[in-house]
Amino acid sequence: MLISVNYVVVWEIKNMQEYKFTKAGICINSKRCTILKKVSKNGTIGYNFRSKFYPLSKVKTIMQKIKINKTPF
């Protein structure tokens, strides 16, 4: 059995383009095709990007919209 799921991503992290976010707030590592879980560290909620913890307040400041590339066809 094969099940495929498609997500539409809107946001990415500035210096780490492999981490993308959907409108629903799901964080996806596009290099490894995995969904990241929110982590709690010392009572602060955030994500682990490249083995370093980033709280949600920091993540929101380093997010940027994905630029749309126009294709010739």
KOLMARKOL-249631 format. One record per residue (C-alpha): x, y, z. Coordinates in pm, 1 decimal. Example, Ala and Ser with C-alpha at 12.3 -4.5 7.8 and 13.67 -1.06 7.14 Angstrom:
2
- u;v;w
- 1230.0;-450.0;780.0 $
- 1367.0;-106.0;714.0 $
***
This chain:
73
- u;v;w
- 0.0;0.0;0.0 $
- 129.7;346.2;-89.4 $
- -10.7;664.8;63.0 $
- 111.7;1005.8;-47.4 $
- 44.6;1337.0;125.5 $
- 104.3;1676.2;-34.2 $
- 165.0;1996.8;162.7 $
- 164.8;2353.0;32.1 $
- 450.6;2540.3;198.1 $
- 448.7;2917.5;237.6 $
- 731.7;3006.8;476.3 $
- 1097.0;2905.3;513.8 $
- 1379.5;2983.7;756.9 $
- 1616.6;3254.1;623.5 $
- 1955.3;3079.5;643.6 $
- 1819.0;2723.9;651.8 $
- 1605.2;2682.4;338.8 $
- 1546.8;2311.2;398.4 $
- 1303.8;2393.2;683.1 $
- 962.9;2496.6;550.4 $
- 627.6;2578.7;713.2 $
- 272.8;2529.7;587.1 $
- -19.1;2765.0;650.0 $
- -137.8;2521.1;916.9 $
- 194.0;2562.6;1104.7 $
- 344.1;2224.0;1020.8 $
- 724.7;2235.8;1001.1 $
- 881.3;2013.8;734.0 $
- 1244.9;1928.7;664.6 $
- 1243.8;1915.9;285.0 $
- 1589.6;1756.1;263.9 $
- 1488.9;1448.3;463.6 $
- 1111.8;1465.9;394.7 $
- 1021.9;1456.1;763.8 $
- 781.3;1653.0;981.0 $
- 942.9;1822.0;1281.5 $
- 778.3;1805.7;1620.1 $
- 752.1;2095.0;1860.9 $
- 988.7;2047.8;2154.4 $
- 967.6;2183.8;2508.3 $
- 1295.7;2285.1;2669.9 $
- 1293.1;2444.8;3015.7 $
- 927.2;2538.2;2969.6 $
- 989.3;2707.6;2631.8 $
- 828.8;2562.7;2319.3 $
- 1022.9;2558.7;1992.8 $
- 1194.5;2349.0;1726.3 $
- 1534.0;2181.7;1686.8 $
- 1696.8;2302.0;1365.0 $
- 2034.6;2143.8;1285.3 $
- 2058.8;2010.8;1643.3 $
- 2013.4;2358.8;1793.6 $
- 1701.1;2466.6;1984.2 $
- 1509.3;2770.0;1856.6 $
- 1212.5;2900.4;2061.5 $
- 895.3;2997.1;1873.5 $
- 958.7;3366.6;1939.1 $
- 1294.2;3339.7;1756.1 $
- 1149.1;3120.3;1477.4 $
- 885.0;3381.9;1394.4 $
- 1151.0;3651.4;1350.7 $
- 1371.6;3444.8;1114.8 $
- 1090.4;3321.0;888.5 $
- 1047.8;3460.4;537.8 $
- 797.1;3401.8;260.2 $
- 910.0;3170.5;-17.5 $
- 982.4;3362.1;-338.0 $
- 784.9;3243.5;-639.8 $
- 1003.4;3151.5;-937.4 $
- 841.3;3217.3;-1272.7 $
- 880.6;2934.8;-1519.9 $
- 905.5;2997.1;-1895.7 $
- 617.3;2762.8;-1975.9 $
***
